[in-house]
Amino acid sequence: MDQASPQCMDDDSSLSAWQQDERLPKVVVHFSVVPGATLTWRINADSTLRVHGARLWLTRINSPYDHWLEPGNEFRLQRGERVWLSTDGERNARVSLSCALPARRGLVRRWLGRLAGLGLGAPAAR
């Protein structure tokens, strides 16, 4: 992959956050980009795009750089970005997009709600 932009580089804080996410279950979506077509969408969660099959063109909103990704290359995408993908050859590019499932929040609140539903309520001080 061509060196494109310093904004693609992970700093230490995002690297440790990514390693923590490695323990969470992942969602992986596989799709093809056919020659002559351009796909676009807004990224809903921090993701990793992996290229298979053919070379892929990727551009992001608010970035002055285009990226040519060869088969086997990965590219980190951030939540909220809009991206465009296309190919330049006669073959389909196969793409996988993976992201970690978000950690469940409010576990204690749900647990206390279940206790209240059973009539047990919150523990009282003695």
N, C-alpha and C positions, 0 to 999 in steps of 0.2 A: 504494500500500500504506500502510496506517495505520502511524504510528510506534508501535512496540510496546515494544521492550526494548533497553537499552544492550548487552545481551549479544549482540545481533545485529550490532553494529558491528565492523568489522575494525580492529584496531590495525595499526601499521606492520609489525610482525614477521610477522603472519599474511598481510598483503597481499603482502609480498615472497616468502613461501613459496608463496602461490597463484600468483604470476607465474612462479616457477620450475617449478611443476607444469604450466603452460601448454605447456611444451615436450614433456611426456610424452604418449603416446597416450591417448585418452579412450575410456571405455565409456559409451554412452548407451542408456538403457532408456526406451521409450515405452509408456505405458499410459493407460487411461481410467478415470475415476471416474464411475460412473453415479449419477444422482439416487437418494437414499434409501439408498445404501450408504456404509459407513465402512471405509476401509482403514487398517491399522496394520502397522508393522514396525519393526525396529531397524536403524539405519543402520550398514552395515559399513565404510564409508569416507567421508571428507569428500566431500561432494557438493553439487551445485547443482541445485535443483528449479526448473523453469521451467513456467509455466502457459499453456495455450492453450485456446481454446474458451469456457469459462464460468468464473465466479468460483469460487474454491476456498477452503475453510476448512482451516487447518492449526493443529494444536496439538502441543506437545512436552512430554514428561515433564519435571518439575522446572522448568517455566516457568509463571509465573502468567498469561501472556498467550496469547490466541488471535490468529491472524493471518488476515485476509481478503485473498487474493491475486487481483488482477485479471488477465485475460489479458495476457501480455507481462511480468508480474512474475517476478522471480527471488528465490530464498531460499536462503541457505547453510545446510547441515545438517552437523553434526559427527558423526564416528564415535562410535558408542555410544549416540546419542540414540534414543529411541522416539518415533515421530510418528504422528499420526492425520490422515487426509484425508477430506473430504466436500465435497459441493456443496450449494447452497441453492436451486437453480433446477430447471427441467425439462430442461435440456440437460446432456450429458456434458461433463465437464472433461477435456481431454487434458493429460497431464503428461509431461514428459521429465525424467529424473533422470540427471545426468552426473557422472562422477568420473574422475580420472586413474588410469591403471594404475600400480601401485606400481613404483618403480624396482627393478630386479633387484639382488639382493645376493649376495655370495659369488662374484663373477666370478673373482677371483684364486684362491680355494680350488678352484673347479671346474677352472680352467686347470691348477693344480698337480696335481689329481687325474688329469686326462687325461694329463699328462706322466708321472706315476707309472705309469699303466696301460700306457703305451708302453715302460716300462722306463727312461725317461730320468731320473726322479727330479728333485729340486730341484737348482738350480745349486750347485756346491761352490765354496768360497773357494779362491783360488790362492795 
